Amino acid sequence: MVTQQQAEEILKKSLADNLIITEAFDNDEYWLFELGLKAADGKVSPLVGPNIIRIRKEDGYMD
């Protein structure tokens, strides 16, 4: 079973430097992470369109 912290590390390895996790939550099967875009001035803007990444709790696979 993958913990939320492990799932965050899996996701962070795949993100560009200007993408950050803005929200983390879960359901029975997945850790869910909402992403935002961090500008050079430090402001965070929501991404346009679907921006939730799912990582399976069972094996850490990113859907």
mmCIF file of the N, C-alpha and C atoms, coordinates in Angstrom:
data_MODEL
# 
_entry.id   MODEL 
# 
loop_
_atom_site.group_PDB 
_atom_site.id 
_atom_site.type_symbol 
_atom_site.label_atom_id 
_atom_site.label_alt_id 
_atom_site.label_comp_id 
_atom_site.label_asym_id 
_atom_site.label_entity_id 
_atom_site.label_seq_id 
_atom_site.pdbx_PDB_ins_code 
_atom_site.Cartn_x 
_atom_site.Cartn_y 
_atom_site.Cartn_z 
_atom_site.occupancy 
_atom_site.B_iso_or_equiv 
_atom_site.pdbx_formal_charge 
_atom_site.auth_seq_id 
_atom_site.auth_comp_id 
_atom_site.auth_asym_id 
_atom_site.auth_atom_id 
_atom_site.pdbx_PDB_model_num 
ATOM 1   N N  . MET A 1 1  ? 0.843   -1.177 0.000   1.00 0.00 ? 1  MET A N  1 
ATOM 2   C CA . MET A 1 1  ? 0.000   0.000  0.000   1.00 0.00 ? 1  MET A CA 1 
ATOM 3   C C  . MET A 1 1  ? 0.891   1.244  0.000   1.00 0.00 ? 1  MET A C  1 
ATOM 4   N N  . VAL A 1 2  ? 0.560   2.206  -0.824  1.00 0.00 ? 2  VAL A N  1 
ATOM 5   C CA . VAL A 1 2  ? 1.314   3.440  -0.980  1.00 0.00 ? 2  VAL A CA 1 
ATOM 6   C C  . VAL A 1 2  ? 0.699   4.511  -0.071  1.00 0.00 ? 2  VAL A C  1 
ATOM 7   N N  . THR A 1 3  ? 1.542   5.190  0.710   1.00 0.00 ? 3  THR A N  1 
ATOM 8   C CA . THR A 1 3  ? 1.063   6.270  1.572   1.00 0.00 ? 3  THR A CA 1 
ATOM 9   C C  . THR A 1 3  ? 0.907   7.552  0.758   1.00 0.00 ? 3  THR A C  1 
ATOM 10  N N  . GLN A 1 4  ? 0.235   8.539  1.340   1.00 0.00 ? 4  GLN A N  1 
ATOM 11  C CA . GLN A 1 4  ? 0.065   9.816  0.653   1.00 0.00 ? 4  GLN A CA 1 
ATOM 12  C C  . GLN A 1 4  ? 1.425   10.476 0.407   1.00 0.00 ? 4  GLN A C  1 
ATOM 13  N N  . GLN A 1 5  ? 2.318   10.403 1.364   1.00 0.00 ? 5  GLN A N  1 
ATOM 14  C CA . GLN A 1 5  ? 3.646   11.002 1.197   1.00 0.00 ? 5  GLN A CA 1 
ATOM 15  C C  . GLN A 1 5  ? 4.406   10.331 0.051   1.00 0.00 ? 5  GLN A C  1 
ATOM 16  N N  . GLN A 1 6  ? 4.335   9.005  -0.041  1.00 0.00 ? 6  GLN A N  1 
ATOM 17  C CA . GLN A 1 6  ? 4.995   8.300  -1.133  1.00 0.00 ? 6  GLN A CA 1 
ATOM 18  C C  . GLN A 1 6  ? 4.382   8.692  -2.475  1.00 0.00 ? 6  GLN A C  1 
ATOM 19  N N  . ALA A 1 7  ? 3.049   8.822  -2.500  1.00 0.00 ? 7  ALA A N  1 
ATOM 20  C CA . ALA A 1 7  ? 2.364   9.216  -3.733  1.00 0.00 ? 7  ALA A CA 1 
ATOM 21  C C  . ALA A 1 7  ? 2.792   10.621 -4.161  1.00 0.00 ? 7  ALA A C  1 
ATOM 22  N N  . GLU A 1 8  ? 2.933   11.537 -3.207  1.00 0.00 ? 8  GLU A N  1 
ATOM 23  C CA . GLU A 1 8  ? 3.405   12.891 -3.531  1.00 0.00 ? 8  GLU A CA 1 
ATOM 24  C C  . GLU A 1 8  ? 4.790   12.848 -4.141  1.00 0.00 ? 8  GLU A C  1 
ATOM 25  N N  . GLU A 1 9  ? 5.676   12.036 -3.608  1.00 0.00 ? 9  GLU A N  1 
ATOM 26  C CA . GLU A 1 9  ? 7.036   11.927 -4.150  1.00 0.00 ? 9  GLU A CA 1 
ATOM 27  C C  . GLU A 1 9  ? 7.024   11.357 -5.558  1.00 0.00 ? 9  GLU A C  1 
ATOM 28  N N  . ILE A 1 10 ? 6.158   10.381 -5.811  1.00 0.00 ? 10 ILE A N  1 
ATOM 29  C CA . ILE A 1 10 ? 6.025   9.817  -7.156  1.00 0.00 ? 10 ILE A CA 1 
ATOM 30  C C  . ILE A 1 10 ? 5.616   10.915 -8.125  1.00 0.00 ? 10 ILE A C  1 
ATOM 31  N N  . LEU A 1 11 ? 4.633   11.702 -7.737  1.00 0.00 ? 11 LEU A N  1 
ATOM 32  C CA . LEU A 1 11 ? 4.140   12.772 -8.599  1.00 0.00 ? 11 LEU A CA 1 
ATOM 33  C C  . LEU A 1 11 ? 5.185   13.865 -8.806  1.00 0.00 ? 11 LEU A C  1 
ATOM 34  N N  . LYS A 1 12 ? 5.846   14.287 -7.739  1.00 0.00 ? 12 LYS A N  1 
ATOM 35  C CA . LYS A 1 12 ? 6.830   15.371 -7.841  1.00 0.00 ? 12 LYS A CA 1 
ATOM 36  C C  . LYS A 1 12 ? 7.956   15.038 -8.802  1.00 0.00 ? 12 LYS A C  1 
ATOM 37  N N  . LYS A 1 13 ? 8.311   13.771 -8.920  1.00 0.00 ? 13 LYS A N  1 
ATOM 38  C CA . LYS A 1 13 ? 9.363   13.360 -9.853  1.00 0.00 ? 13 LYS A CA 1 
ATOM 39  C C  . LYS A 1 13 ? 8.953   13.605 -11.299 1.00 0.00 ? 13 LYS A C  1 
ATOM 40  N N  . SER A 1 14 ? 7.641   13.661 -11.556 1.00 0.00 ? 14 SER A N  1 
ATOM 41  C CA . SER A 1 14 ? 7.135   13.826 -12.919 1.00 0.00 ? 14 SER A CA 1 
ATOM 42  C C  . SER A 1 14 ? 6.759   15.263 -13.266 1.00 0.00 ? 14 SER A C  1 
ATOM 43  N N  . LEU A 1 15 ? 6.761   16.154 -12.296 1.00 0.00 ? 15 LEU A N  1 
ATOM 44  C CA . LEU A 1 15 ? 6.305   17.524 -12.522 1.00 0.00 ? 15 LEU A CA 1 
ATOM 45  C C  . LEU A 1 15 ? 7.417   18.440 -13.011 1.00 0.00 ? 15 LEU A C  1 
ATOM 46  N N  . ALA A 1 16 ? 7.037   19.390 -13.840 1.00 0.00 ? 16 ALA A N  1 
ATOM 47  C CA . ALA A 1 16 ? 7.953   20.461 -14.212 1.00 0.00 ? 16 ALA A CA 1 
ATOM 48  C C  . ALA A 1 16 ? 8.171   21.346 -12.988 1.00 0.00 ? 16 ALA A C  1 
ATOM 49  N N  . ASP A 1 17 ? 9.228   22.130 -12.997 1.00 0.00 ? 17 ASP A N  1 
ATOM 50  C CA . ASP A 1 17 ? 9.567   22.972 -11.848 1.00 0.00 ? 17 ASP A CA 1 
ATOM 51  C C  . ASP A 1 17 ? 8.483   23.982 -11.492 1.00 0.00 ? 17 ASP A C  1 
ATOM 52  N N  . ASN A 1 18 ? 7.692   24.415 -12.467 1.00 0.00 ? 18 ASN A N  1 
ATOM 53  C CA . ASN A 1 18 ? 6.691   25.436 -12.190 1.00 0.00 ? 18 ASN A CA 1 
ATOM 54  C C  . ASN A 1 18 ? 5.301   24.863 -11.873 1.00 0.00 ? 18 ASN A C  1 
ATOM 55  N N  . LEU A 1 19 ? 5.168   23.544 -11.787 1.00 0.00 ? 19 LEU A N  1 
ATOM 56  C CA . LEU A 1 19 ? 3.911   22.929 -11.371 1.00 0.00 ? 19 LEU A CA 1 
ATOM 57  C C  . LEU A 1 19 ? 4.027   22.500 -9.917  1.00 0.00 ? 19 LEU A C  1 
ATOM 58  N N  . ILE A 1 20 ? 2.977   22.797 -9.147  1.00 0.00 ? 20 ILE A N  1 
ATOM 59  C CA . ILE A 1 20 ? 2.986   22.432 -7.736  1.00 0.00 ? 20 ILE A CA 1 
ATOM 60  C C  . ILE A 1 20 ? 1.666   21.778 -7.359  1.00 0.00 ? 20 ILE A C  1 
ATOM 61  N N  . ILE A 1 21 ? 1.699   21.027 -6.287  1.00 0.00 ? 21 ILE A N  1 
ATOM 62  C CA . ILE A 1 21 ? 0.488   20.422 -5.739  1.00 0.00 ? 21 ILE A CA 1 
ATOM 63  C C  . ILE A 1 21 ? -0.210  21.481 -4.895  1.00 0.00 ? 21 ILE A C  1 
ATOM 64  N N  . THR A 1 22 ? -1.471  21.773 -5.232  1.00 0.00 ? 22 THR A N  1 
ATOM 65  C CA . THR A 1 22 ? -2.222  22.778 -4.483  1.00 0.00 ? 22 THR A CA 1 
ATOM 66  C C  . THR A 1 22 ? -3.221  22.160 -3.513  1.00 0.00 ? 22 THR A C  1 
ATOM 67  N N  . GLU A 1 23 ? -3.608  20.923 -3.763  1.00 0.00 ? 23 GLU A N  1 
ATOM 68  C CA . GLU A 1 23 ? -4.598  20.251 -2.923  1.00 0.00 ? 23 GLU A CA 1 
ATOM 69  C C  . GLU A 1 23 ? -4.339  18.755 -2.989  1.00 0.00 ? 23 GLU A C  1 
ATOM 70  N N  . ALA A 1 24 ? -4.506  18.080 -1.867  1.00 0.00 ? 24 ALA A N  1 
ATOM 71  C CA . ALA A 1 24 ? -4.350  16.629 -1.827  1.00 0.00 ? 24 ALA A CA 1 
ATOM 72  C C  . ALA A 1 24 ? -5.541  16.036 -1.092  1.00 0.00 ? 24 ALA A C  1 
ATOM 73  N N  . PHE A 1 25 ? -6.114  14.995 -1.669  1.00 0.00 ? 25 PHE A N  1 
ATOM 74  C CA . PHE A 1 25 ? -7.235  14.306 -1.044  1.00 0.00 ? 25 PHE A CA 1 
ATOM 75  C C  . PHE A 1 25 ? -7.240  12.872 -1.538  1.00 0.00 ? 25 PHE A C  1 
ATOM 76  N N  . ASP A 1 26 ? -8.183  12.076 -1.084  1.00 0.00 ? 26 ASP A N  1 
ATOM 77  C CA . ASP A 1 26 ? -8.184  10.677 -1.484  1.00 0.00 ? 26 ASP A CA 1 
ATOM 78  C C  . ASP A 1 26 ? -9.598  10.126 -1.527  1.00 0.00 ? 26 ASP A C  1 
ATOM 79  N N  . ASN A 1 27 ? -9.704  8.935  -2.121  1.00 0.00 ? 27 ASN A N  1 
ATOM 80  C CA . ASN A 1 27 ? -10.911 8.128  -2.050  1.00 0.00 ? 27 ASN A CA 1 
ATOM 81  C C  . ASN A 1 27 ? -10.455 6.719  -1.714  1.00 0.00 ? 27 ASN A C  1 
ATOM 82  N N  . ASP A 1 28 ? -11.307 5.747  -1.825  1.00 0.00 ? 28 ASP A N  1 
ATOM 83  C CA . ASP A 1 28 ? -10.941 4.389  -1.419  1.00 0.00 ? 28 ASP A CA 1 
ATOM 84  C C  . ASP A 1 28 ? -9.789  3.800  -2.227  1.00 0.00 ? 28 ASP A C  1 
ATOM 85  N N  . GLU A 1 29 ? -9.677  4.191  -3.489  1.00 0.00 ? 29 GLU A N  1 
ATOM 86  C CA . GLU A 1 29 ? -8.713  3.573  -4.392  1.00 0.00 ? 29 GLU A CA 1 
ATOM 87  C C  . GLU A 1 29 ? -7.503  4.442  -4.747  1.00 0.00 ? 29 GLU A C  1 
ATOM 88  N N  . TYR A 1 30 ? -7.652  5.778  -4.695  1.00 0.00 ? 30 TYR A N  1 
ATOM 89  C CA . TYR A 1 30 ? -6.626  6.679  -5.209  1.00 0.00 ? 30 TYR A CA 1 
ATOM 90  C C  . TYR A 1 30 ? -6.233  7.770  -4.223  1.00 0.00 ? 30 TYR A C  1 
ATOM 91  N N  . TRP A 1 31 ? -4.973  8.227  -4.354  1.00 0.00 ? 31 TRP A N  1 
ATOM 92  C CA . TRP A 1 31 ? -4.544  9.516  -3.814  1.00 0.00 ? 31 TRP A CA 1 
ATOM 93  C C  . TRP A 1 31 ? -4.752  10.485 -4.957  1.00 0.00 ? 31 TRP A C  1 
ATOM 94  N N  . LEU A 1 32 ? -5.372  11.625 -4.695  1.00 0.00 ? 32 LEU A N  1 
ATOM 95  C CA . LEU A 1 32 ? -5.701  12.596 -5.736  1.00 0.00 ? 32 LEU A CA 1 
ATOM 96  C C  . LEU A 1 32 ? -5.000  13.914 -5.426  1.00 0.00 ? 32 LEU A C  1 
ATOM 97  N N  . PHE A 1 33 ? -4.402  14.503 -6.454  1.00 0.00 ? 33 PHE A N  1 
ATOM 98  C CA . PHE A 1 33 ? -3.646  15.733 -6.293  1.00 0.00 ? 33 PHE A CA 1 
ATOM 99  C C  . PHE A 1 33 ? -4.077  16.741 -7.338  1.00 0.00 ? 33 PHE A C  1 
ATOM 100 N N  . GLU A 1 34 ? -4.424  17.943 -6.889  1.00 0.00 ? 34 GLU A N  1 
ATOM 101 C CA . GLU A 1 34 ? -4.756  19.040 -7.787  1.00 0.00 ? 34 GLU A CA 1 
ATOM 102 C C  . GLU A 1 34 ? -3.494  19.866 -7.995  1.00 0.00 ? 34 GLU A C  1 
ATOM 103 N N  . LEU A 1 35 ? -3.270  20.291 -9.228  1.00 0.00 ? 35 LEU A N  1 
ATOM 104 C CA . LEU A 1 35 ? -2.050  21.019 -9.564  1.00 0.00 ? 35 LEU A CA 1 
ATOM 105 C C  . LEU A 1 35 ? -2.325  22.481 -9.856  1.00 0.00 ? 35 LEU A C  1 
ATOM 106 N N  . GLY A 1 36 ? -1.305  23.296 -9.655  1.00 0.00 ? 36 GLY A N  1 
ATOM 107 C CA . GLY A 1 36 ? -1.351  24.709 -9.996  1.00 0.00 ? 36 GLY A CA 1 
ATOM 108 C C  . GLY A 1 36 ? -0.045  25.108 -10.662 1.00 0.00 ? 36 GLY A C  1 
ATOM 109 N N  . LEU A 1 37 ? -0.064  26.247 -11.313 1.00 0.00 ? 37 LEU A N  1 
ATOM 110 C CA . LEU A 1 37 ? 1.110   26.770 -12.016 1.00 0.00 ? 37 LEU A CA 1 
ATOM 111 C C  . LEU A 1 37 ? 1.705   27.900 -11.190 1.00 0.00 ? 37 LEU A C  1 
ATOM 112 N N  . LYS A 1 38 ? 2.976   27.767 -10.827 1.00 0.00 ? 38 LYS A N  1 
ATOM 113 C CA . LYS A 1 38 ? 3.654   28.773 -10.015 1.00 0.00 ? 38 LYS A CA 1 
ATOM 114 C C  . LYS A 1 38 ? 4.435   29.714 -10.934 1.00 0.00 ? 38 LYS A C  1 
ATOM 115 N N  . ALA A 1 39 ? 4.082   31.004 -10.875 1.00 0.00 ? 39 ALA A N  1 
ATOM 116 C CA . ALA A 1 39 ? 4.747   32.024 -11.688 1.00 0.00 ? 39 ALA A CA 1 
ATOM 117 C C  . ALA A 1 39 ? 6.061   32.445 -11.034 1.00 0.00 ? 39 ALA A C  1 
ATOM 118 N N  . ALA A 1 40 ? 6.873   33.171 -11.786 1.00 0.00 ? 40 ALA A N  1 
ATOM 119 C CA . ALA A 1 40 ? 8.167   33.632 -11.279 1.00 0.00 ? 40 ALA A CA 1 
ATOM 120 C C  . ALA A 1 40 ? 8.028   34.514 -10.043 1.00 0.00 ? 40 ALA A C  1 
ATOM 121 N N  . ASP A 1 41 ? 6.904   35.237 -9.928  1.00 0.00 ? 41 ASP A N  1 
ATOM 122 C CA . ASP A 1 41 ? 6.690   36.098 -8.765  1.00 0.00 ? 41 ASP A CA 1 
ATOM 123 C C  . ASP A 1 41 ? 6.129   35.345 -7.556  1.00 0.00 ? 41 ASP A C  1 
ATOM 124 N N  . GLY A 1 42 ? 5.946   34.025 -7.703  1.00 0.00 ? 42 GLY A N  1 
ATOM 125 C CA . GLY A 1 42 ? 5.480   33.198 -6.595  1.00 0.00 ? 42 GLY A CA 1 
ATOM 126 C C  . GLY A 1 42 ? 3.982   32.984 -6.538  1.00 0.00 ? 42 GLY A C  1 
ATOM 127 N N  . LYS A 1 43 ? 3.230   33.692 -7.383  1.00 0.00 ? 43 LYS A N  1 
ATOM 128 C CA . LYS A 1 43 ? 1.778   33.514 -7.408  1.00 0.00 ? 43 LYS A CA 1 
ATOM 129 C C  . LYS A 1 43 ? 1.425   32.176 -8.051  1.00 0.00 ? 43 LYS A C  1 
ATOM 130 N N  . VAL A 1 44 ? 0.393   31.533 -7.501  1.00 0.00 ? 44 VAL A N  1 
ATOM 131 C CA . VAL A 1 44 ? -0.047  30.243 -8.022  1.00 0.00 ? 44 VAL A CA 1 
ATOM 132 C C  . VAL A 1 44 ? -1.387  30.423 -8.708  1.00 0.00 ? 44 VAL A C  1 
ATOM 133 N N  . SER A 1 45 ? -1.472  29.945 -9.948  1.00 0.00 ? 45 SER A N  1 
ATOM 134 C CA . SER A 1 45 ? -2.706  30.018 -10.727 1.00 0.00 ? 45 SER A CA 1 
ATOM 135 C C  . SER A 1 45 ? -3.208  28.605 -10.991 1.00 0.00 ? 45 SER A C  1 
ATOM 136 N N  . PRO A 1 46 ? -4.527  28.429 -11.001 1.00 0.00 ? 46 PRO A N  1 
ATOM 137 C CA . PRO A 1 46 ? -5.062  27.106 -11.334 1.00 0.00 ? 46 PRO A CA 1 
ATOM 138 C C  . PRO A 1 46 ? -4.802  26.792 -12.800 1.00 0.00 ? 46 PRO A C  1 
ATOM 139 N N  . LEU A 1 47 ? -4.673  25.538 -13.112 1.00 0.00 ? 47 LEU A N  1 
ATOM 140 C CA . LEU A 1 47 ? -4.510  25.114 -14.496 1.00 0.00 ? 47 LEU A CA 1 
ATOM 141 C C  . LEU A 1 47 ? -5.867  25.116 -15.178 1.00 0.00 ? 47 LEU A C  1 
ATOM 142 N N  . VAL A 1 48 ? -5.885  25.354 -16.469 1.00 0.00 ? 48 VAL A N  1 
ATOM 143 C CA . VAL A 1 48 ? -7.109  25.322 -17.250 1.00 0.00 ? 48 VAL A CA 1 
ATOM 144 C C  . VAL A 1 48 ? -7.399  23.875 -17.624 1.00 0.00 ? 48 VAL A C  1 
ATOM 145 N N  . GLY A 1 49 ? -8.624  23.461 -17.447 1.00 0.00 ? 49 GLY A N  1 
ATOM 146 C CA . GLY A 1 49 ? -9.016  22.099 -17.789 1.00 0.00 ? 49 GLY A CA 1 
ATOM 147 C C  . GLY A 1 49 ? -8.749  21.142 -16.642 1.00 0.00 ? 49 GLY A C  1 
ATOM 148 N N  . PRO A 1 50 ? -8.892  19.854 -16.916 1.00 0.00 ? 50 PRO A N  1 
ATOM 149 C CA . PRO A 1 50 ? -8.686  18.852 -15.863 1.00 0.00 ? 50 PRO A CA 1 
ATOM 150 C C  . PRO A 1 50 ? -7.264  18.926 -15.315 1.00 0.00 ? 50 PRO A C  1 
ATOM 151 N N  . ASN A 1 51 ? -7.133  19.001 -14.007 1.00 0.00 ? 51 ASN A N  1 
ATOM 152 C CA . ASN A 1 51 ? -5.798  19.120 -13.422 1.00 0.00 ? 51 ASN A CA 1 
ATOM 153 C C  . ASN A 1 51 ? -5.637  18.252 -12.178 1.00 0.00 ? 51 ASN A C  1 
ATOM 154 N N  . ILE A 1 52 ? -6.379  17.178 -12.118 1.00 0.00 ? 52 ILE A N  1 
ATOM 155 C CA . ILE A 1 52 ? -6.255  16.276 -10.968 1.00 0.00 ? 52 ILE A CA 1 
ATOM 156 C C  . ILE A 1 52 ? -5.526  15.020 -11.412 1.00 0.00 ? 52 ILE A C  1 
ATOM 157 N N  . ILE A 1 53 ? -4.464  14.712 -10.699 1.00 0.00 ? 53 ILE A N  1 
ATOM 158 C CA . ILE A 1 53 ? -3.658  13.524 -10.970 1.00 0.00 ? 53 ILE A CA 1 
ATOM 159 C C  . ILE A 1 53 ? -4.053  12.444 -9.962  1.00 0.00 ? 53 ILE A C  1 
ATOM 160 N N  . ARG A 1 54 ? -4.236  11.233 -10.452 1.00 0.00 ? 54 ARG A N  1 
ATOM 161 C CA . ARG A 1 54 ? -4.621  10.115 -9.584  1.00 0.00 ? 54 ARG A CA 1 
ATOM 162 C C  . ARG A 1 54 ? -3.457  9.129  -9.486  1.00 0.00 ? 54 ARG A C  1 
ATOM 163 N N  . ILE A 1 55 ? -3.161  8.710  -8.259  1.00 0.00 ? 55 ILE A N  1 
ATOM 164 C CA . ILE A 1 55 ? -2.145  7.683  -8.025  1.00 0.00 ? 55 ILE A CA 1 
ATOM 165 C C  . ILE A 1 55 ? -2.784  6.577  -7.209  1.00 0.00 ? 55 ILE A C  1 
ATOM 166 N N  . ARG A 1 56 ? -2.727  5.361  -7.750  1.00 0.00 ? 56 ARG A N  1 
ATOM 167 C CA . ARG A 1 56 ? -3.374  4.231  -7.072  1.00 0.00 ? 56 ARG A CA 1 
ATOM 168 C C  . ARG A 1 56 ? -2.709  3.940  -5.746  1.00 0.00 ? 56 ARG A C  1 
ATOM 169 N N  . LYS A 1 57 ? -3.516  3.758  -4.725  1.00 0.00 ? 57 LYS A N  1 
ATOM 170 C CA . LYS A 1 57 ? -3.008  3.434  -3.392  1.00 0.00 ? 57 LYS A CA 1 
ATOM 171 C C  . LYS A 1 57 ? -2.365  2.050  -3.367  1.00 0.00 ? 57 LYS A C  1 
ATOM 172 N N  . GLU A 1 58 ? -2.890  1.144  -4.153  1.00 0.00 ? 58 GLU A N  1 
ATOM 173 C CA . GLU A 1 58 ? -2.419  -0.230 -4.131  1.00 0.00 ? 58 GLU A CA 1 
ATOM 174 C C  . GLU A 1 58 ? -0.965  -0.383 -4.570  1.00 0.00 ? 58 GLU A C  1 
ATOM 175 N N  . ASP A 1 59 ? -0.594  0.317  -5.672  1.00 0.00 ? 59 ASP A N  1 
ATOM 176 C CA . ASP A 1 59 ? 0.732   0.070  -6.240  1.00 0.00 ? 59 ASP A CA 1 
ATOM 177 C C  . ASP A 1 59 ? 1.503   1.338  -6.647  1.00 0.00 ? 59 ASP A C  1 
ATOM 178 N N  . GLY A 1 60 ? 0.924   2.525  -6.459  1.00 0.00 ? 60 GLY A N  1 
ATOM 179 C CA . GLY A 1 60 ? 1.620   3.754  -6.812  1.00 0.00 ? 60 GLY A CA 1 
ATOM 180 C C  . GLY A 1 60 ? 1.584   4.101  -8.280  1.00 0.00 ? 60 GLY A C  1 
ATOM 181 N N  . TYR A 1 61 ? 0.783   3.373  -9.061  1.00 0.00 ? 61 TYR A N  1 
ATOM 182 C CA . TYR A 1 61 ? 0.689   3.645  -10.487 1.00 0.00 ? 61 TYR A CA 1 
ATOM 183 C C  . TYR A 1 61 ? -0.071  4.945  -10.721 1.00 0.00 ? 61 TYR A C  1 
ATOM 184 N N  . MET A 1 62 ? 0.444   5.814  -11.569 1.00 0.00 ? 62 MET A N  1 
ATOM 185 C CA . MET A 1 62 ? -0.191  7.088  -11.887 1.00 0.00 ? 62 MET A CA 1 
ATOM 186 C C  . MET A 1 62 ? -1.102  6.901  -13.087 1.00 0.00 ? 62 MET A C  1 
ATOM 187 N N  . ASP A 1 63 ? -2.402  7.141  -12.886 1.00 0.00 ? 63 ASP A N  1 
ATOM 188 C CA . ASP A 1 63 ? -3.381  7.034  -13.985 1.00 0.00 ? 63 ASP A CA 1 
ATOM 189 C C  . ASP A 1 63 ? -3.489  8.340  -14.714 1.00 0.00 ? 63 ASP A C  1 
# 
